[in-house]
């Protein structure tokens, strides 16, 4: 989304690359969250009435501004990050380095920790090859490194 001339003049541009537009798998819990969001969105749209913004292509956004000035306009990425900072601060977690995009790295690391295959992680991220996933995202977490040391120790057993 581009909105350098203000949110009222936003433009939805093409995806970064061909793999960026894709169907992704989500869990039942994730689907329930999205369903709840859509239900809340319908209530909000009814409450706002004709002032609610209609997307240029006729489809509704799922994550929208809930302000009197811009009801129904898409959320800016900066707004999502501001909301994330507030939530993190409310629960007492550090917010200085955590962004919505950073959660993509967390998702990838946790997927690797859960032994999801590199090929499956790459597909979920929209990478056409696993090179990008390996190079940028797939760092081994501290817990996984520790578990690998423990596995080696168990394999060696009482040899020493």
Residue pairs with C-beta under 8 A, 6 or more apart in sequence:
1 10
1 11
1 12
1 13
1 74
1 76
1 77
2 10
2 11
2 12
2 13
3 9
3 10
3 11
3 76
7 65
7 70
7 73
7 74
7 76
8 70
8 73
10 73
10 74
12 56
12 57
12 74
15 21
17 126
17 128
18 128
19 126
19 127
19 128
20 126
22 123
22 126
24 124
25 124
26 34
34 62
37 62
37 63
38 62
41 60
41 62
41 64
44 52
44 64
44 66
44 71
45 52
45 60
45 72
48 71
48 72
51 71
52 71
52 72
53 64
53 70
53 71
53 72
53 73
54 72
55 61
55 74
60 72
61 72
61 73
61 74
61 75
63 74
63 75
63 80
64 71
64 72
64 73
64 74
64 75
65 71
65 72
65 73
65 74
65 75
65 79
77 100
77 101
80 100
81 99
81 100
84 95
84 98
84 99
84 100
85 95
85 98
88 94
88 95
88 98
89 95
104 125
104 137
105 137
107 124
108 121
108 125
108 133
108 137
108 138
109 137
109 138
109 139
109 141
111 120
111 121
111 124
112 118
112 121
112 138
112 140
112 141
112 144
113 141
113 143
113 144
118 130
118 133
118 134
118 138
119 130
121 130
121 133
121 137
121 138
122 129
122 130
122 132
122 133
125 132
125 133
125 137
127 133
140 148
